[in-house]
C-alpha cells in the first residue's frame, strides 16, 4: 500500500472513530484531517456524518489556483463516473412511470437504429455494462484526443460511436463501456421529449431540492462555483478537458457536499 493510500485509510478509520466516540475522537480527527490536507495539498471538502446528521465538514484548498479563489462548502465538483449512477436513476424513474421497460429491445425507442443489433440490446444490458457493443467512443478518443472538444448532435454520435458490430452476446458478460450511455441518453431524450439536462432536473434534482447540482457539458470553467481540476499544481496546469456535448449522461454531473 502506498503512503498516500495508507493515509487515506487512516483518515477513514479516524472518521469512523469520530462517529462512534464523538466526544473523545472529534478533536483528534479534525487535527488529523487538517494534517492530511496540508501534507497532500488536498483540495476539496471533507464531510463526516451518518444519515442526515453532519458531524464535521470543512473545505480545504483552492477552487482556482490562478486567482486564489478558495474552495467553499458550496463549491461544485464534477463527480466523474458517478454521473452514470444518476443516469441509471433517471432510467428507473421512467420505468416506474411506465415510460420505459428495462427488457424491451431498444428498437422500441430508437426504430432507426440498426435492426440486427437493436433487437438484441435492452436498457438493462446497457446500464449494467453487458451490451456487447464495442467501446467506440473510448477507442476514438484514444486515437484522437481532440474529439473530447467536439460538438456533435446526439443522433450523429449514436451512428458514429454506438452502432458497431457486437463483440459478444448481450448479457453474457460484463464489459465496462462508456459508449453504452450514449444510447441510454438518446433513449431518454426520445421518450421524454426533453434534453437529458431538463429531464434530470425534472425527475431528480427538483424533487430532491438539489439546487447545487445539475447537468453540464462544454467547458468546465463555465460552470458556476466550479472547483477547477489541475494536471499539475506545481505549474498550475489546468485540466482543460471539454465535456462531450452529446454525452452528459457519462460525466456531466457537477455537485457539492450538500
N, C-alpha and C positions, 0 to 999 in steps of 0.2 A: 504494500500500500504506500503510495507517495505521501510525502509530508503534508501536501495540501489536502489530500483526501482524508488523512488522519485527523487534521484539524477540523475538517467538516464533520467527520464522525464524532469527534469530541464535542463540537458545538451542538450537534443534535442530541447527544447524551445529556449535556447540561440543560438543554431546553426541556427535556423530559423530566429531569430532576426539579426544574423550576415549577413545572405543573404539579408534580407530586408533593413537593415540600416548598411552597412559595415563600414562607416566612424565613426559611433558612438558606435557600438557594438563590433567591432572586438577585440579591446584590452581586453574588459571585458570578451568576450567569451574565448579568449585564456587563460586568467588567471583562469577562472572557469574550463576549461578543465584540465589545469595543476594541479589545486587543487583536482579535481576529481580523476585524475591519482594517486596523492600522497595519498589521503585518502583511496582509494580502492586497492592500489597496482596493478593497472591496467597494464597489459602487452598487447600491441597491437599498432595499428595505427589508428589515428583519422583523417578522411578526411571530410571537409566541402566544398560543391560545388553545382553546378547546371548544368545539362547537361554535356558539356565537360569542363566547367570552374571549376577550383580548386581555392577556396578562402583560404583554410587553410589545412595544412597536417603536422602531427607531429607524430613521433614514440616514444613510451614510454616502459620502462621496459627491460626485458631480454628475449632473444630467447633461451638461455641455462643458467639456474641458476647455474649450477655446474662450468662451465667455464667462467661465467660472460659475455658471448657473447651478445651484446646488440641487441635489435630489431631495424631494419632499414627499410627504405621505401621499399626495395626490399626483405624483409623477407617474406617467404611463410607460409601461414596458411592453414591447412585443413579446408574446409568450411562446413563439415558435410553434411547434407541432401540437401544443395544447389546443391550438385553433381547430384541429381536426376533431377533438372531443366535442367542441361547441357545435361543429357541423353535424356530427352524429346526433347530438341532442335535437337540433333543428329537424333532422330527418325523422326522428322518433316522435317529435311533436306533431308532424304532419301525418305520420302513421296513426297516431292516436286520434287525430281529427278525421280519419278516413280519406285523406287526400293521396296517400301513398300506401303501397304494400311492399314489405321487405322482400318477398319472394316472387313478385311479378317480374317477367322479363323487362329489361329496360326499354325494349321496343314499345312497350305500353305508353311510355312517356316521351320517348325520342324516336318516333316512327321513321325518321330519315336516317337513323344510324344503320350501319351495315348489318344486314339481317342475320348472316351466319353466326356472328358473334353476339349480336344484341339479343337473340332468342335464348342464349345460354347465360348471359350476365344478369344479375339481380342486384338490388341495392344492398342486400345482406352481404353478398360477396365483395362488393366494392368497399363498404365501410369496415369490413373485417379483414381486408387485405388478402382476400382469397380469389381475386378475379381471374388471374391467369393472364392479364394484359401485360405487355412489355411496359417498362417504366420509361415511356417515350419522352416525357418532359425532362427527367433527370439525365437521360442519355444525351438529349440535345444540349442541355446546359453544360455538360462536361465537354462536349465538342466545341461549343461556342458560348462562353460565359456571358457574352454581351446580350443574349436573349433575355436575361433577367431584367433588362431595361426596356424591353419592347412593349408596345401597346398593341393588343390584338383582340378582336371580338371573340367572345367565348365560343361561339359556334365554330369559328375557324380554328381555335385551339383544340377543340374536340377532334376535328378532322385531322389536324396536323400531328397531335401528340397522343391522342387517346383512342385511336382507331386501328391499332396494329393487330397482326395475327396473334391469337392466343398462344402462349408458350407452355401452358398446362391446362388441364381441365378445371374449370371454375369449381371452387370448393374442395379441391383435392389436396391443397397445401397452403401454407401461409407464405406470403412474399410481400414484405413492406414496400408499398408502391404509392408515391405521391400523385402519380398520374390518375389513379382511381378517382381522386377528388375533383378533378376537372369535370368528369361525367356526373358526379354527385351534384356539383354546383349547377350544372346545366339542367339536370332534372328538377332541382329545387326551384330554379328560376322559371322553368317552363310551367310547372304545376301551379306555382303561386302567382305568376304574373308580376312578380316583383324582382328587383335585384336582390342578390344574396344579402347585401348590407341592410336593405329595407326589411327583408324577411326576418333576419336575426334580431333586428331591433323590435319587430312586432311580436315575435313569439318567445323571445328570451330576455333581452335587455330591459324592455319597458315593463313587462310583468314583474320582473325581479328588482326593478328600480336600480339597475346597474348603470347609473348616469355617467360613470367614468370609463365605461367600456364601449367598444364599437368595432366596426369592421373598416379597415383601411387598406388602400393599395397605393402604389406610386411611391414617391419619395418619403422615406420615414421621417425626415426632418420637418415635414409639413403637418405632422400630427400634433395637436395642441398638448402641451405639457409632456412631450415625449422625452424619455431618457435615451440619449443617443448611444449607439454602440461604437466601440473602437477596436480596430485591429491591433493597435499598439498605443498605450498611454504615454510611452516614453517619447514618441514622436508626434503624438496627437493625430494619429492617422485614423480617421473615422471609417467605420464600416458603411460605405455608401451604397450598399446593395439596394436596388429598387425592387419593390414587391410586385410580382406579376399582377397586372390589372385583371387578368382572366382567371385568377386562382386565389381569391381572397379566402376561400374555404380551407386552403392549405396552411397559410402562415399569417393571415391578415388580422389577427386579434391583438390589439393593444389593451392593457388593463392596468389596474392599480392594486395595491394591497387591500383596498376596501372591498 
